[in-house]
């Protein structure tokens, strides 16, 4: 009795300590000490009795919460040393606790205990047999079917929510186990239990349906039904991968030619496909589940029709979400030979959903009068789900079986009402109509987006085409009205006032809708353009054109999306819908697309006239024009012959040929190309300071023209292009452009050289383009008074511009022009070093110098012969030494913190550029097109890069490695060097070696797993190199592998010994990501083979540290198995690495928990 009293007193003292700690945290009284007290509970060995006591007796909810968390932490840590009885006891206690306290007001404590039970069940899932799993789940089943009342029923369902969440990869809690464990648990639950859980939830909801319908919304059964619906929705959101008919499935099953099978869902609105397989047919299809759900919602909707709050109450929301999710049901759950079953399923759902969204005008008016919009939005989401899994024809005919109109007509009517609402409000605040518009646009995209199979845009039935035409007309009217209303709005947050570079995605959908009714939309756009062109020209100098300019801006954006697609790196074809329509028009000049294009081009050409430009063409309108020209020209201007020959040979061939040939070089192509170049020069010269406009011109319009060689051939003979190149090369005309645009323009002009007939002609073109600029830089660097001249603002500006231009030219390096670009860089080698000396305090210029060299080396290194490579390498070494010798990167601690921060940022950019330079040099050993090996010149790339690292690593402090990009670049280069050239580390001096050692050690403990992985790969390379070398009776890493004395005479462990100790500590005692275990195993195996004596000693120390005989024995066996089980040998081959990875995973699961216990 006395012993029991002492135990009780001890438990009470622990409870009081935890309660006091929780209260202290809430009151912010000595929080660090309070947190330490709470942490000690979870870190204590076997704290379960104390935790149970707190849960059962404490009156402080936070204390109970912390006790549950401690049970979880301790159990997962000590899992391998707990007996099966103890494991089941902990799970049973948690389940019993939540059931017994089902009516507790502290819901977050209940949720925590449920979560702990779920995590413990998952931890033991693969080791528990069917009977053990069944005993735990039997208690849950009894609760869910309502044997113990509504409160317990609700708790049981919530527990299953926690359990399913833990088994789902997207929401599972990290428990320190590899991905394979989580995947095995996921597969097991999906195959054996998930459908059962759904059936339990289904039965629970069905069992309380009548009571809910007959009572008011406050009935306790409502809470149960809502939870059951939520659980069913969660299960349907599961990422089903197992299909009993054909094994694992990762994509939509194509069981009918009428079902869409796009693998990607690019919509903004959430739409998750549900593909559970045929084994779920009885639960979801045959059981009448959909009918019951629709009846439940319909009955409750009718009952509470007059209650405005009901649409947003939990049971209504959960019901609608489940209905919407069932609309996404697809795959082999429907028989392969009976695709009508899916149509019947969707028609049944649509019959219930129609009440939410039809008639659209009445629904919209009700929302405007105060009704909740949630039901209508869910109806839109349901249409999106259906559109995602059906073809347009199937989608349209679904509704026709129960209504006189098709589903597309309903979709169009809904969209029209939403657009009308947007026009009526014209509000910048996001309203329900904004959300509805986005969902419905995603629905149109789902229907009209070309499929991955490349079969072109899906066709619509005639009814759908008419509906789409009416909708597009309304959309354009809406956009023009919004644009006109925004003309005098100075609020920059309006989306129409945003830069053209940030256009709304909805314009792409507008284009799809327009192409569906292309025979209507193109003439409409032509008429609207002509009207506004006439208004502008007639009212020039008389009326304020601002509203018309904004309307034109909007029309240009819409028209660009209708006529052409974005290239995304490829040359886009004329949209299929444009190619297959207008088949009766064989005269090119009368083709509606040609007519519209010509009208736009003629209007754009007027911007070249200074007088007209000043009165009409605002910078904003020019942005839209340049954007349109860039998009349009990639598709229509001088299309390649391959593109023309690929056109389908059918009755529309003549119409297609007329369209494609009108803007060819032998027709209007050269004239249009000349107009575009002259417009580009106008935007660059006549609109100073308009950065967005200039960026569009340089990066999109001009750069797009030189992507095709056939266009470059004609560009080079145009007077306008020659004028552009001459102004760029020999005049100061374009010095007003910012650096990025100078660089882009230089790259474009050099790339155009591909249009020359021969490589020699291309090189001569580049020489003529760059010679004046290189000569200027050479002359400047040779001036005796350079130090005085260099600091003049005009000189700094010119030097900066030239460096940006050189960098742009280097970016354009291709085999055809490589020789000229090498000569350009070679001629400015010495000037670059001189300028680096002169501008050592001008960080911006230094950075430009470095970036030019980096880009130039990157484009040249693989093509250079051995002698040229020697010249380039020597130049790079001089550059690195000069940068380091001037201590450009040093930061003065006497300056203000703001200046220090700025200097760090500048130094970070410089050092990153230097690391990229060294990485570019490394590429010579990977790809080399030279005829002679570089060794013939006595050059070793490995040695050069190591010397470079030695030069710049003193400038890279631990603080600098806090910059993520610099850190990754540094460790990428270091990892590459140690993996490819591990022998070079033996040749490093002690200073460089110690620095690399320190950075590798810090990298091992970095929070970025990518950095840790690179360090582990470097360690693997070093240790495996040393092991293989020593076996072959060679020195390997030499003195670095053994111990050495530091500057103070203290003995330091060798690199391999040090990292063996560090890596073991990381794996056993630190928070090491399970994703790194494989990389760690690959590094640990050769380290153990190299330092077997140290490994044995460290293992013995770990064993002797254990006071518990059982744990000591388990640790000894685990250490022995790590290096002996699974037929592990001492060779470093692929099979052996795989075996050791498995051994290490098993070892960590076995011992990591109890080794980390206090």
Secondary structure by P-SEA (a helix, b strand, c coil): caaaaaaaaaaaaaaaaaaaaaaaaaaccaaaaaaaaaaaaaacccaaaaaaaaaaccccaaaaaaaaaaaaaaaaaacccccaaaaaaaaaaaaaaaaaaccccaaaaaaaaaaaaaaaaaaacccccaaaaaaaaaaaaaaaaccccaaaaaaaaaaaaaaaaaacccccccccccaaaaaaaaaaaacccaaaaaaaaaaaaaaaaaaaaacccccaaaaaaaaaaaaaaaaaaccccccccccccccccccccccccccccccccbbbbbbbcccccccccccaaaaaaaaaaaaaaaaacccccccccaaaaaaaaaaaaaaaccccccccccaaaaaaaaaaaaaaacccccaaaaaaaaaaacccaaaaaaaaaaaaaaaacccaaaaaacccccccccaaaaaaaaaaaaaaaaaacccccccaaaaaaaaaaaaaaaaccccccccccccccaaaaaaaaaaaaaaaaaaaaaaaaaccccccccccccccccccaaaaaaaaaaaaccccaaaaaaaaaaaaaaaaaaacccccaaaaaaaaaaaaaaaaaacccccccccccccaaaaacccccccccccaaaaaaaaaaaaaaacccaaaaaccccaaaaaaaaaaaaaaaaccccccaaaaaacccccaaaaaaaaaaccccccaaaaaaaaaaaaaaaaacccccaaaaaaaacccccccccccaaaaaaaaacaaaaaaaaaaccccccccccaaaaaaaaaaaaaaccccccaaaaaaaaaaacaaaaaaaaaaaaccaaaaaaacaaaaaaaaaaaaaaaaaaaaccccaaaaaaaaaaaaaaaaaaaaaaaccaaaaaaaaaaaaaaaaaaccccccaaaaaaaaaaaaaaaaaaaaaccccccccccaaaaaaaaaaaaaaaaaaaaaaaaaaccccccccccccccccccaaaaaaaaaaacccccccccccaaaaaaaaaaaaaaaaaacaaaaaaccaaaaaaaaaaaaaaaacccaaaaaaaaaaaaaaaaaaaaaaaaccccccccccbbbcccccccccaaaaaaaaaaaaaccccccccaaaaaaaaaaaaaaacaaaaaaaaaaaaaacccaaaaaaaaaaaaaacccccccccccaaaaaaaaaaaaaaaaccccccccc
